[in-house]
Amino acid sequence: MSWMSYWLSCHQRPWNPSQFQSKKRKREEGKGPYVKKPPNAFMLFLKSERKTVQEELGIRNSAAINKVLSERVQNKRELFQAEAQIEADIHALNNPGWSNKANYVSLLCRNVYPSTLEVMTS
């Protein structure tokens, strides 16, 4: 028996993709459904105006479009800030107790400073 056939007989296992998914499933068991942050004023402006700017200028490069939109947002700032505040209020009513800190803290901070996470969630 060659060393290669011996190694293959000892180390070769049947492929089981579920064993790799189980770690992810275990991490997500304790969590509730994922809740996104409410959009801010600029994100609402981007959502409503991006297609019109693409058609006007004929540009598909998102960096160039964002630059043009950032110059145009100054004119309509109050309107979109009011919309963003309404979205934030609706989000607060639908998701009581939700906070950015508790939901967007990095995994490194959770492992290093577990006491800060407990303070943030309570």
CORFENPE-V170948 format. One record per residue. RES is the residue in three letters. D_FIRST is the distance of its C-alpha to the first C-alpha in Angstrom with 2 decimals. Layout:
res->RES d_first->D_FIRST
res->RES d_first->D_FIRST
This chain:
res->MET d_first->0.00
res->SER d_first->3.78
res->TRP d_first->6.61
res->MET d_first->8.25
res->SER d_first->6.56
res->TYR d_first->6.67
res->TRP d_first->10.13
res->LEU d_first->11.20
res->SER d_first->10.67
res->CYS d_first->12.68
res->HIS d_first->15.22
res->GLN d_first->16.01
res->ARG d_first->19.19
res->PRO d_first->21.57
res->TRP d_first->24.43
res->ASN d_first->27.53
res->PRO d_first->30.45
res->SER d_first->32.79
res->GLN d_first->31.09
res->PHE d_first->32.27
res->GLN d_first->35.73
res->SER d_first->36.28
res->LYS d_first->36.94
res->LYS d_first->39.61
res->ARG d_first->41.04
res->LYS d_first->41.31
res->ARG d_first->43.19
res->GLU d_first->45.56
res->GLU d_first->46.33
res->GLY d_first->48.98
res->LYS d_first->50.65
res->GLY d_first->53.40
res->PRO d_first->53.84
res->TYR d_first->53.72
res->VAL d_first->57.26
res->LYS d_first->58.02
res->LYS d_first->60.72
res->PRO d_first->64.04
res->PRO d_first->64.64
res->ASN d_first->67.00
res->ALA d_first->69.96
res->PHE d_first->68.16
res->MET d_first->65.29
res->LEU d_first->67.88
res->PHE d_first->69.66
res->LEU d_first->66.46
res->LYS d_first->65.73
res->SER d_first->69.21
res->GLU d_first->69.87
res->ARG d_first->66.57
res->LYS d_first->66.95
res->THR d_first->70.57
res->VAL d_first->69.78
res->GLN d_first->66.93
res->GLU d_first->69.37
res->GLU d_first->72.20
res->LEU d_first->70.34
res->GLY d_first->67.63
res->ILE d_first->65.01
res->ARG d_first->61.57
res->ASN d_first->60.41
res->SER d_first->60.43
res->ALA d_first->61.25
res->ALA d_first->64.40
res->ILE d_first->65.38
res->ASN d_first->64.98
res->LYS d_first->67.20
res->VAL d_first->69.92
res->LEU d_first->69.66
res->SER d_first->69.93
res->GLU d_first->73.21
res->ARG d_first->74.50
res->VAL d_first->73.65
res->GLN d_first->76.54
res->ASN d_first->79.10
res->LYS d_first->77.66
res->ARG d_first->76.39
res->GLU d_first->78.68
res->LEU d_first->77.91
res->PHE d_first->74.14
res->GLN d_first->74.44
res->ALA d_first->76.44
res->GLU d_first->73.80
res->ALA d_first->71.04
res->GLN d_first->73.07
res->ILE d_first->73.49
res->GLU d_first->69.73
res->ALA d_first->69.09
res->ASP d_first->71.63
res->ILE d_first->70.11
res->HIS d_first->66.65
res->ALA d_first->68.09
res->LEU d_first->69.63
res->ASN d_first->66.49
res->ASN d_first->64.16
res->PRO d_first->66.08
res->GLY d_first->64.45
res->TRP d_first->62.18
res->SER d_first->62.06
res->ASN d_first->60.33
res->LYS d_first->59.27
res->ALA d_first->57.59
res->ASN d_first->55.75
res->TYR d_first->54.89
res->VAL d_first->54.01
res->SER d_first->50.68
res->LEU d_first->47.64
res->LEU d_first->47.76
res->CYS d_first->51.29
res->ARG d_first->50.40
res->ASN d_first->47.76
res->VAL d_first->49.83
res->TYR d_first->53.22
res->PRO d_first->52.88
res->SER d_first->56.49
res->THR d_first->57.86
res->LEU d_first->56.23
res->GLU d_first->57.85
res->VAL d_first->61.20
res->MET d_first->60.89
res->THR d_first->60.11
res->SER d_first->62.84
